[in-house]
C-alpha cells in the first residue's frame, strides 16, 4: 500500500481515538514508515529536528515570552480599562469592551488560546456579574479570540512564512491588520444585536475627559508594542526574529519600570510557562514536518497540483473550493499542523492559478483558525468552556450568530483581495 495512503488513514484513526495532534502526526508517520518499509525510522527523528532547525522559528519563544511578561505586568487590567472607557457606557458595553480589549491584547500575545485563558476569563467573570448570560459571554470571548492569530505578531504567520517562500513574515504581519479589524467589527455587530434583543445594559457613567486622558496615557506603552514591532521591521531596524527579542526587552521594561507591577520573583514562573508553551508549539511543528516529508517524498503535492490544473478552475472557483476544504479540514486538526501540512501543497497551486500569495495566506490562516471554535476538536472551545465553567453544549448553542458573522467576513476577505494585500504592498512588503 502507498505510504501516503497509510499515513493519512492512520492519522485519521489516531485523531479519532483522541490522541493529541502532535503525537497523532508522529505515530502516523511511524506507521507509514513501518508498513511501507521503504524508509528507515530514523527519518522521523531527522525530519522532526530539521523542521524546527530554523532561525526564524526563534521568534516564537520570544513572542510567547513577551506576551507572558506583559500579562505579568498588569497589562490586562490596563487594556480593559482603556477599552471600557470608550464603549462601556453603551448598550452591551461590556460586550464591546470584551471585543476591543481582546483585539488590543492580540497585538501582543499572537495566540487565541492565550487571549481566551488570560484576559478572556476575566472579561467573562465581569460580564457574568453585570447580568450577561455566562454562556453568551464565553461564546463572545471564544469568537473574538480568533483575532489573536490574525493581528500581528502571530505565531501561525511565522510558521506560514516558513512553509511558503513566496511570502515574508513582515508582509503577513501587516496583512493581518485590516482582516483583524474586520473580525472585531463583525463581533461588535453581533454583540449589538444580541444586547438589543436581551436588553444588556451598559455602564451609566461616562468617564470625564481627564479620566480618559489618564487612562489612555497609562495604556500607551502597552499599545505601542505592535507599532514598534511593525515599524521597526518596515524601517529595516530589525528582522522579525530580532523584533521578538526587542519585544521581550520592551515588555520587561514596561512591566518592571513603567507599570511597576512585575516582580523579579515572578520571572521564573513566567519563563517556565513560556518554555512549556514553546515546547508544545515546536513539538507540533517538528512532527508536522516529518508528516509533510512523507507526503512530499510520495509526490502528493505534484499529484494534487496536476489534478487541480486538469480541472482548469478559475481563481475564484479555486478559492471557493479551497474555502470549503479548509473549513472541513480545520474542524479536525489544529491550525499549526494544518499550515505545516497543507501550505507546501496548496500554495504553489494557488500561485499557478494566479492568486496573490499574501491574499491566499490570509484565506488559509483565517479558515484554519476558525476550526478552533468548531466542534468536535475546537481547542478554543474547550479552553473557554474550562475557564468560564460553561458546559460545552451551552457554549456551542450561543456560537451560532458569531459563526455566521465569521462566515460573512471570510466571504468578504476571499472575494476582496485588496483587504489582505493592499497594505503590505503600500508599505513595501512582498
HELIX and SHEET records of a PDB file:
HELIX    1   1 UNK A    3  UNK A   16  1                                  14    
HELIX    2   2 UNK A   21  UNK A   36  1                                  16    
HELIX    3   3 UNK A   42  UNK A   52  1                                  11    
HELIX    4   4 UNK A   58  UNK A   72  1                                  15    
HELIX    5   5 UNK A   75  UNK A   87  1                                  13    
HELIX    6   6 UNK A   93  UNK A  109  1                                  17    
HELIX    7   7 UNK A  112  UNK A  115  1                                   4    
HELIX    8   8 UNK A  116  UNK A  120  3                                   5    
HELIX    9   9 UNK A  121  UNK A  129  1                                   9    
HELIX   10  10 UNK A  134  UNK A  145  1                                  12    
HELIX   11  11 UNK A  146  UNK A  149  5                                   4    
HELIX   12  12 UNK A  155  UNK A  163  1                                   9    
HELIX   13  13 UNK A  169  UNK A  198  1                                  30    
HELIX   14  14 UNK A  209  UNK A  235  1                                  27    
HELIX   15  15 UNK A  240  UNK A  253  1                                  14    
HELIX   16  16 UNK A  254  UNK A  258  3                                   5    
HELIX   17  17 UNK A  264  UNK A  297  1                                  34    
HELIX   18  18 UNK A  300  UNK A  311  1                                  12    
HELIX   19  19 UNK A  315  UNK A  332  1                                  18    
HELIX   20  20 UNK A  335  UNK A  353  1                                  19    
HELIX   21  21 UNK A  357  UNK A  370  1                                  14    
HELIX   22  22 UNK A  371  UNK A  373  5                                   3    
HELIX   23  23 UNK A  379  UNK A  388  1                                  10    
HELIX   24  24 UNK A  392  UNK A  398  1                                   7    
HELIX   25  25 UNK A  400  UNK A  415  1                                  16    
HELIX   26  26 UNK A  418  UNK A  426  1                                   9    
END                                                                             
